[in-house]
């Protein structure tokens, strides 16, 4: 079941490069990339990699990059809740 779910969530790596929320069919939904989605995917794929399942989609690297370059608030500290193609959607 875990492998099936990871195969499904590989589609979270959106066409624009961010990590997307998926609908029930596995299609990326429009809207901002939320912090909890990014961290959940990085954590889940990290555990899967430790268990021997390769990160075929590059979710870990993309998520870590997004956490450091898009979600992180370098001016005030901490992290913003959501980002979109134009920057901070909800700080």
C-alpha positions, 0 to 999 in steps of 0.5 A: 500500500505504501508503494502504491501511494508513493507511486500516486504522489509522484505526480505531486511534482508539478509541471511548474516545478513546485509540489502540488496538491493532487485531486483523487485522480492524481491530477495537480490542483491549481493554487498555492504550494502550502508548507504542510504539503511540502514538509509532508511529502519530503518527510514521507519520501525520506522515510520511503528512501530509507526503506529502500524505495528510490525517489523516482520523481525527485520529491525530496530534492525539490521539496528541500529546495522549496523549503529553503528558497521559497517557503523560508522567510529570510527577512523575518525568520521562520517560514511562510504558509504558502507560495505561488508562482509570484512569491508569497501567497500567504505569509 
